[in-house]
Amino acid sequence: MKPASIGMLLAASLAAACGQLLLKVGAQHKTHAAQFLNLPIALGLSLYLCGTVLWIYVLSKEKLVVVYAFTALTFVLVYLGAVLTLGESLTLKAGGGVLLVLAGLYLLAS
């Protein structure tokens, strides 16, 4: 895979992960539909859209099976982001799973 494609996929995964974290922040403790119209959710959706646009562009240039593997990176980034910014717990099992996901991504992308 071309370095430019990897860079764009990294950016797309980061944008999607940040978008997910913002969606969580914007949705916390909300119960009525109107409460979901807030800045964190709007920013989260915007970041998610930017990541999707990058993703689609890379799909036009690279093989789907390799590009799709980067969805796993989004999982890793969301997990780490939730631990670091939202105070969610890090477990040994989940940490091992993150390492396995990263190892698999490395094998698929190299």
PATI-90708 format. One line per field, with one value per residue (C-alpha): residue in one letter; x, z, y. Coordinates in steps of 0.05 Angstrom, whole numbers, padded with zeros to 5 digits, always signed. Last residue first. Example, Ala and Ser with C-alpha at 12.3 -4.5 7.8 and 13.67 -1.06 7.14 Angstrom:
% residues 2
code: [S, A] $
X: [+00273, +00246] $
Z: [+00143, +00156] $
Y: [-00021, -00090] $
END
This chain:
% residues 110
code: [S, A, L, L, Y, L, G, A, L, V, L, L, V, G, G, G, A, K, L, T, L, S, E, G, L, T, L, V, A, G, L, Y, V, L, V, F, T, L, A, T, F, A, Y, V, V, V, L, K, E, K, S, L, V, Y, I, W, L, V, T, G, C, L, Y, L, S, L, G, L, A, I, P, L, N, L, F, Q, A, A, H, T, K, H, Q, A, G, V, K, L, L, L, Q, G, C, A, A, A, L, S, A, A, L, L, M, G, I, S, A, P, K, M] $
X: [+00052, -00021, -00049, +00006, +00007, -00069, -00064, -00011, -00053, -00115, -00074, -00047, -00117, -00141, -00086, -00106, -00179, -00159, -00115, -00171, -00172, -00230, -00267, -00243, -00273, -00210, -00155, -00196, -00247, -00192, -00155, -00218, -00237, -00167, -00166, -00234, -00214, -00152, -00197, -00233, -00163, -00173, -00224, -00169, -00131, -00191, -00218, -00157, -00130, -00143, -00218, -00222, -00172, -00222, -00279, -00240, -00221, -00295, -00314, -00263, -00290, -00361, -00341, -00309, -00372, -00416, -00373, -00374, -00450, -00454, -00407, -00445, -00515, -00578, -00584, -00623, -00680, -00692, -00702, -00662, -00591, -00544, -00486, -00503, -00457, -00397, -00411, -00417, -00353, -00317, -00345, -00322, -00253, -00251, -00276, -00226, -00169, -00189, -00194, -00126, -00094, -00128, -00101, -00031, -00035, -00058, -00001, +00049, +00025, +00000] $
Z: [+00104, +00114, +00132, +00179, +00214, +00222, +00253, +00303, +00320, +00332, +00375, +00417, +00427, +00448, +00499, +00527, +00529, +00569, +00617, +00629, +00617, +00650, +00623, +00647, +00589, +00560, +00567, +00572, +00521, +00474, +00480, +00463, +00407, +00378, +00380, +00347, +00294, +00281, +00268, +00214, +00182, +00159, +00109, +00069, +00060, +00039, -00004, -00047, -00058, -00100, -00100, -00030, -00009, -00032, +00004, +00069, +00063, +00054, +00113, +00158, +00141, +00155, +00223, +00240, +00222, +00260, +00322, +00315, +00311, +00370, +00412, +00394, +00413, +00381, +00423, +00476, +00427, +00426, +00501, +00549, +00550, +00605, +00557, +00484, +00468, +00503, +00468, +00400, +00414, +00427, +00363, +00323, +00353, +00331, +00261, +00252, +00277, +00231, +00171, +00188, +00193, +00128, +00095, +00119, +00096, +00028, +00023, +00042, -00016, +00000] $
Y: [-00094, -00073, -00141, -00161, -00093, -00095, -00163, -00140, -00079, -00122, -00170, -00112, -00084, -00153, -00157, -00090, -00114, -00175, -00135, -00085, -00011, +00025, +00085, +00152, +00190, +00221, +00168, +00104, +00126, +00150, +00084, +00044, +00092, +00089, +00013, +00006, +00057, +00015, -00045, -00005, -00003, -00075, -00048, -00015, -00080, -00122, -00065, -00060, +00011, +00073, +00085, +00058, +00112, +00165, +00131, +00130, +00203, +00221, +00176, +00209, +00278, +00253, +00224, +00291, +00328, +00278, +00287, +00363, +00363, +00314, +00356, +00420, +00398, +00371, +00308, +00347, +00355, +00280, +00275, +00232, +00259, +00238, +00228, +00237, +00295, +00263, +00197, +00231, +00268, +00202, +00172, +00232, +00227, +00155, +00170, +00227, +00183, +00127, +00174, +00206, +00137, +00118, +00181, +00167, +00094, +00118, +00168, +00113, +00070, +00000] $
END
